[in-house]
Amino acid sequence: MSATHTHSASSALSENRYSLDEPLSEYQTFVAGRIADGVTRALNNLTTAQIGWAVGQEPDQVFNRRWFMKEGTVPPNPFGGIDKVKMNPPRGANLVKPAGPTDPDVSVISLQTLEGKPLAVLANYSLHYVGDVGPGHISADYFAVFCDRLQQLLGADRQEVPFVAMLSNGTSGNINNNDYSKPADKAGPPYSKIRAVADDVAKVAFEAIKGIKYQTWVPLDSRFSELKLEARRPTAEQLARAEAILAKPRVLGGKNLLEVVYAERTLKLRDVAPHIDLPLQTLRIGEAGICAIPCETFVETGLEIKLKSPFRPSFTHSIAGGYYGYLPTPEHHQLGGYETWLGTNRLEVQASTKITLRLLEMLQSMKGFGPP
């Protein structure tokens, strides 16, 4: 169970995003009911099927959003320090180079009836979100437009039993759709960029699907594990600084807005438990392997899992089974930046290394046909 990413919808997080004991809000209750409805509809539409998988590539819509900048040009962070990299930096001569790679893979798992009629596609792409919606709009961003476009390309629009397309959020915690090495494109009308991205990714998925050799039986398997990790908590010095910031008058248009936001988050983290039992999951569908991490996972982690997994293809759902903030690698923690700040990140510095190791163990245990 995983979430896509949009900045044009209400949040499914609790008011205190760091608490696991908050009562469900009205919106969260609504979401849970709709998830149950989705399961019921799937059960009502069960039919004999065949399945296959493939991988295409779309490298032109993914860019690393963390950049090294010339010395002295990175602004102070909300905790008073200076980071070595900047997320979504201003374009111009102060940029040096991106602080990491990208993942261009468009992975797909496709289901058809025995007669070749499209039933469903699960795709995965490591792009955060696009976000050029109209003012005040509610939108599922490019993920939903991809699904609609793929349905058109497959000729599956308005079937009696509806075709179901899904695009999952891959390991894109440090990836977005902006190439900061070039001047910004002139903004088009709302949704124009979303449609362009969705169309490109859907076409790649469609071409990959055309080459699939379908099978009527494949081994299925799954693993679930809770990994105990240390939780990041504020120091006494950070708490004192946060209390001092919040004691000042707040001017929303002033320079200290980010300091205020992170001071509030720092105080909310004061009483969190020292450890987090992080839920992790792996699925096997034939020779395809799927991992689930409940964080906004950096692309380096996804690439390492793909490289070392015993399954081909393998891909990872981010924000899956919960939400525990960003998941930078230890190397990125050394660089700093938005995704590493306390309040944005809440897991120990070595978390991504431990998560990767555990997931690879879980994948390996499913490689045989029998129990682990």
Secondary structure, 3 states (H helix, E strand, C coil): CECCCCCCCCCCCCCCCCCCCCCCCHHHHHHHHHHHHHHHHHHHCCCCEEEEEEEEECHHHCEECEEEECCCCCCECCCCCECCEEECCCCCCCEEEECCCCCCEEEEEEEEECCCCEEEEEEEECCCCCCCCCCCCCCCHHHHHHHHHHHHHCCCCCCCCCCEEEEEECCCCCEECCCCCCCCCCCCCCCHHHHHHHHHHHHHHHHHHHCCCCECCCCEEEEEEEEEEEECCCCHHHHHHHHHHHHCCCCCCCCCHHHHHHHHHHHHCCCCCCEEEEEEEEEEECCEEEEECCCEECHHHHHHHHHHCCCCCEEEECCECCCCEEECCHHHHHHCCHHHCECCECECCCHHHHHHHHHHHHHHHCCCCCCC
